[in-house]
């Protein structure tokens, strides 16, 4: 598919890479183009060439995790936020038809976070939303965890709603205390295998069940990695959120969690290139709730795109997931300086018999001899 849009794609600030250590692994024998830190720092070189080679029209860039959320000192977190947003605006301005920006915010003070988001969305160019790396570390030892279902965050949510700035909830590492108690003896489970999804899914469900989306009905939330396990658990989540058992739960009594998907909650395919999982997600929350993303440079652009471009799925759903849903979710992408517009399946080269040859069943060129390579 051509003209794909992706938006869980990280960059690093050259001045803060050592402090904001990326969560990833690079093989000792990796080439320069495979090196994680090199790819985090690169925007207009190898990254753009891979986008061209794999039909990706635009990336929304975000500061690598844990970003501002990993800094317990409020002043330092705010300084990183300002520096990252100023730097990213300049990078996007170099090529705004190929890149856009997510604001990086410190969430120590919701009023300050709202003010910085306002600055990015109204005084700066290229910003289309915000990415938060899960909870905000706080406290003198960094073990205090600030979550955004707290009503003191309502001023931030109100600003995000008013500015039409979707909020992407992205994973991060746990605090030192949680790491010691839960993951030290089993570090292989801490990150992408289980820890990321378990922490982010809890946080997202906390925000929903706290009634945040009911108080701010135009607010949009996004999670990656095929929904951080939530689509597979959707029946059990809705079945067990018994309102008589939990009378203080602030979510509307006449709604299920699944009802928010497609209107206010969306998920992406980032780092989760499984066709059965995609079909499960679409079956549970609808194709209008799902968007393509890659998780570069922690994941391979060609790997993500070959998987997506090979999907055996309704061509209109493929193009909705790969492009058009993103334009509905991020209205600023359709405005200057990006000026992207929805495209048809035919324009994106999805579906059709393009080479004009006879077909013997769409999968194999010969009627009686296997020609496919797989």
Secondary structure, DSSP 8 states (H G I E B T S, - for coil): --SEEEEEEEE--TTTTTTS--S----TT--GGG-HHHHHH-SSSHHHHHHHHTTEEEEEEEE-TTGGGG--SHHHHHHHHHHHHHHHHHHHHT-TTTEEEEE----SSHHHHHHHHHHHHHTSSSEEEEEE-SSEEESTTS-EEE-TTSGGGHHHHHHHHHTT-EEEE------HHHIIIIIGGGGGGTTTTTHHHHHHHHHHHHHHHTTHHHHSTT--EEE-GGGTTHHHHHHHHHHH--TTT-TT--S-TT--GGGGBTTTEEEE-TT---HHHHHHHHHHH-GGGEE----TTTS-HHHHHHHHHT--S-HHHHHIIIIIHHHHH-GGGGSTTT------TTTTT-SS-TT----SSSS-SSSSS-----
